[in-house]
């Protein structure tokens, strides 16, 4: 692509972008123009004041919350490290004590020798008793009890030395053997003790470079309460749970402090937490759980309380003052605009009243002043000019109505004469009882033609009236005349001047069918095409010459009241005058005729000029 083509493409893209921006701007402006002024002020307040405040405060508090959360995370990590350190110190102490006993070689002969009597054993025990006290134990140390077991049946149980055979069936020994380790930590429930139900023992094999034929075991019981005191003395802003795979071993939230058996892990409801750690206790995995004591919310509340005055000032500056300013400015604008709108609504009802608000110097005040001036001028004009114009219009309307009624009255005797003539001729030719039906049709025609209350009727009523007239003509002409109607449903309720359609139907019968001896048909159609109501009255009768068409069409389009006196087509001209008065000059008349072939009158009325009946049609 050349540099010139690239430049042209860039300009085209820039033009499209500008057009897109202009279109969007136009759409936004059009939308705002259709909103009430109060809604515009609310939108401006939300977008320009409340939204920035909310976003700013959200970011501000989000930063505070994030900082507090990070601080809590750091403190929880330190707490985990502290708990691990406490466990490590305890583990190191217990391990050191076990190693001291494990490496004391003088104890091995004492534990392995076979004593012939209890007296010999007691002498040996007294001699080796100081070696047993190399490990400090009691209330103020991690060790509550020291027990050494040997597979020597000559030993006497007591004083920290016991026969191994007496505990082979115990729970702690079985679990130690199952672990197959040199040193293991065994938690057990002691049902014999009332004060300490929970026992955590460090069990170690005693086989340090000596006769391994004799099995020896060192068992150091942890001082549970002492360790819990050491754990609780540290400040933890969380509840601490130390668990193995089966039970809760330690918990700062446990008020029992070892006076009850270990709580199985399956019975403890430990919610999900993000603060956990694992500790390897001689092959067993201990899991440390931390549950913060509502620390995050309390710390955030503390921060808010510490800076309460600042937050209060920010609320006043960012919310209350802008809200008050917008309220009073909005009230200053909309209140007077609403009053002005109410007075303008009164103008629609031709009620003119001046606004009595206090004079103001802004644009709305100028608008109110100009409105009052306009009202004063309108009142003056109404008294002098407008009322006179209304009187003239009333006179013209009355005159036109009188003319229409005069035109309407000319149709009635002409039509009734032809109807009566048809009955007379038929009665002379055939003396039959069909006269009753003809009289009924004639009654319908006379009732409709003498109804002076409605100038206009729905097209459906006109069609019914025309059908009654055609049935009357069938009585006269017999099989020489037939008719067909094609009326769209959407045309039925369109209003027409009364007796217009039947006038053209009458013309088709009198001047079309009567002039020939063959059978004829009258076709009436009404349809909507291209937003135009198209009415068509066609007959296959006598037809007319081209000169006759031109003359009649000119009278239909240009005739007036005076033209009726010398016209040969009084009925047609009368109907056309009333149609033009009712629909205006946009109505179109057309004639299509051939001698001895028939005539078609077409009337085209713009649909926008028509009205529809609200109450439907009535049968003719």
Buried (B, 14 or more C-beta within 10 A) or exposed (E): EEEEEEEEEEEEEEEEEEEEEEEEEEEEEEEEEEEEEBEBBBEEBEEEBBEEBEEEBEEEBEEBBEEBBEEBBEBBEEBBEBBBEBBEEBBEBBBEBBBEBBEBEEBBEBBBBEBEEEEEBEEBBEEBEEBBEEBEBEEEEBBBBBBBBBBBEBBEEEEBBBBBBEBEEEEBBEBBEEBEBEBBBBBBEBEEEEEBBBBBBBBBBBBBEBEEEBBBBBBBBBBBBBBBEBBEEEEBBBBBBBBBEEBBBBBBEBEEBBBEBBBEBEEBEEEEBEBBBEBEBBEBEBBBBBBBEEBBEEBBEEBEEEEEEEBEEBEEEBBEEBEEEBEEEBEEBBEBBEBBEEBEEEBEEEEBEBBEBEEBEEEBBEBBEEBBEEBEEBBEEBEEEBEEEEEEEEEEEEEEEEBBEEBBEBBBEBBBEBBEEBBEEBEEEEEEEEBEEBEEBBEBBBEBBEEEEEBBBBBBBBBBBBBBBBBBBBBBBEEBBBBEEEBBEEBBBBBBBBBBBBBBBBBBBBBBBBEBEEEBBBBBBBBBEEEBBBBBBBBBBBBBEEEBBEBBBEBBBEBEEEBBEEBEBBBBBBBBBBBBBBBEEEBEBBBBBEEEEBBBBBBBBBBEEBEEBEEEBEEB
